[in-house]
Amino acid sequence: EQSGTYTLTATATDALGTRQTQSFTLVVNESVPPVLTTDPVALDFGNVLAGRSVERSFDLNNPSDRPLVLSRFGLDDPAFVVLSPDLPVTIDPGNLETFQVRFDARHGAQPHVATLEASTNLGPILTPMAGRSLWAALAPDADTLNFGTVLRGKSAQLHLILDNKGTIPVRGAVAIDDPSFV
């Protein structure tokens, strides 16, 4: 702990050997930095169909006795975007500000997990966020089916496997419009 009253003494000697002494009193008041958290402490956007967006909000309270100045947001996943308010934002002591964040669901790695880092004059604020994109992606095991030469009145069979690389189940039917195929 470094709070307290300190006396500093400065002594100077000139070229003729004359000494001058001056004392200063230094008062150090140490204060505990405020605990800065958001409400809610984490944002969960849930399951969202790819191509769609969901918005959530959180409040940031200033529990200190000094203005809180938020100057920058950092995000480590581009699927999340802070919509409002515009920065910089000053939150007076005892007040709060509401922030809007959007999750843009997209195809790709799952789940989307990010940490929103807010840079303030009173220290950083970290808010975890998560969202899961739902999408279907059928991938055939072959690009073409080559039946070769099939004599009239005969038949040939080939199999095609469709693999769903997405995150949601796919149901449906296969239809072939060519009367040559039964």
Secondary structure as UniProt FT lines:
FT   STRAND          4..13
FT   TURN            15..16
FT   STRAND          19..28
FT   STRAND          38..39
FT   STRAND          43..49
FT   TURN            50..51
FT   STRAND          53..61
FT   STRAND          68..74
FT   TURN            78..79
FT   STRAND          80..84
FT   STRAND          89..91
FT   TURN            93..94
FT   STRAND          96..104
FT   STRAND          112..120
FT   TURN            121..122
FT   STRAND          125..134
FT   STRAND          138..140
FT   TURN            152..153
FT   STRAND          162..164
FT   TURN            179..180
//
